[in-house]
Amino acid sequence: STALMSAVGKMTVVEDLDTHFAAPKTKDMKAFLERVDVDTDGRQSTLILTKDRHENTYLSARNIPYLTLSTLDNINARDILKAKKVLVASSALAEIKDRYSA
């Protein structure tokens, strides 16, 4: 939870991605990332946190360099600290609040 707290300044909450990727298309993922100001051509490492794994979202993201897609079950401090930008799906944020709130 400490790594998550240190990443608050670089976090952006986005809507859940499951509905955006009906088919696995890297082009759609790049367009989504550009809408949320992620530099897909540069070396800006980005972490996307989702609540659950959605196959089309995973397949759309896997060919984009410097992009890590992770579910809440698989997050680790290294990925959070390494990322220049962290995108958190709204359902994942609700789960994080449930898990780590006092």
C-alpha positions as CSV (number, residue, x, y, z in Angstrom):
1,S,0.0,0.0,0.0
2,T,3.0,2.4,0.5
3,A,4.0,2.1,-3.1
4,L,0.4,2.9,-4.1
5,M,0.4,5.9,-1.8
6,S,3.6,7.2,-3.4
7,A,2.1,6.9,-6.9
8,V,-0.9,9.0,-6.2
9,G,0.6,12.1,-7.9
10,K,1.1,10.2,-11.1
11,M,-2.3,8.3,-11.1
12,T,-5.2,8.9,-13.4
13,V,-8.5,7.3,-13.0
14,V,-10.1,6.0,-16.2
15,E,-13.3,4.2,-16.9
16,D,-13.3,0.4,-17.0
17,L,-11.5,-0.8,-20.1
18,D,-13.6,-4.0,-20.7
19,T,-16.2,-2.2,-22.8
20,H,-13.7,-0.4,-24.9
21,F,-12.0,-3.4,-26.4
22,A,-14.6,-5.7,-28.0
23,A,-11.8,-7.1,-30.2
24,P,-8.1,-7.3,-29.6
25,K,-6.7,-4.3,-31.5
26,T,-3.4,-2.6,-30.6
27,K,-4.5,0.4,-32.7
28,D,-7.5,0.9,-30.4
29,M,-5.3,0.7,-27.3
30,K,-2.9,3.3,-28.7
31,A,-5.8,5.6,-29.5
32,F,-7.1,5.2,-25.9
33,L,-3.6,5.9,-24.5
34,E,-3.2,9.0,-26.6
35,R,-6.6,10.3,-25.3
36,V,-5.3,10.1,-21.7
37,D,-2.0,11.8,-22.7
38,V,0.3,8.8,-22.6
39,D,3.3,9.0,-24.9
40,T,3.1,5.7,-26.8
41,D,6.1,6.5,-29.0
42,G,8.5,7.6,-26.3
43,R,10.0,5.8,-23.4
44,Q,7.4,6.8,-20.9
45,S,6.6,3.7,-18.9
46,T,3.0,3.3,-18.1
47,L,1.1,1.0,-15.8
48,I,-2.6,0.2,-16.2
49,L,-4.3,-1.4,-13.2
50,T,-7.5,-3.2,-13.7
51,K,-9.7,-5.2,-11.3
52,D,-9.9,-8.3,-13.4
53,R,-8.2,-9.6,-16.5
54,H,-10.1,-9.0,-19.7
55,E,-8.6,-11.0,-22.5
56,N,-9.2,-8.4,-25.3
57,T,-7.7,-5.6,-23.2
58,Y,-4.7,-7.7,-22.5
59,L,-4.2,-8.7,-26.1
60,S,-4.6,-5.1,-27.2
61,A,-1.9,-3.9,-24.8
62,R,0.7,-6.6,-25.1
63,N,2.5,-5.2,-28.2
64,I,2.9,-1.7,-26.9
65,P,6.4,-1.0,-25.5
66,Y,6.8,0.4,-22.0
67,L,3.1,-0.5,-21.2
68,T,2.4,-2.9,-18.4
69,L,-1.2,-4.1,-17.8
70,S,-1.7,-5.6,-14.4
71,T,-4.7,-6.8,-12.3
72,L,-5.0,-6.1,-8.6
73,D,-4.0,-9.7,-7.9
74,N,-0.7,-9.2,-9.6
75,I,0.5,-5.7,-8.8
76,N,3.9,-5.3,-7.3
77,A,5.8,-2.4,-5.9
78,R,8.5,-2.4,-8.6
79,D,6.0,-1.9,-11.4
80,I,4.2,0.9,-9.5
81,L,7.5,2.8,-8.7
82,K,9.0,2.3,-12.2
83,A,6.0,3.7,-14.0
84,K,6.0,7.4,-15.0
85,K,2.2,7.3,-15.3
86,V,-0.3,5.0,-13.6
87,L,-3.8,4.5,-15.1
88,V,-6.3,3.0,-12.7
89,A,-9.7,1.6,-13.8
90,S,-12.5,2.9,-11.7
91,S,-13.5,-0.5,-10.5
92,A,-9.9,-1.2,-9.5
93,L,-9.8,2.1,-7.5
94,A,-12.9,1.1,-5.6
95,E,-11.3,-2.3,-4.8
96,I,-8.1,-0.6,-3.7
97,K,-10.1,1.7,-1.4
98,D,-11.9,-1.4,0.1
99,R,-8.6,-3.2,0.7
100,Y,-6.4,-0.5,2.0
101,S,-8.6,2.1,3.7
102,A,-8.4,2.3,7.5
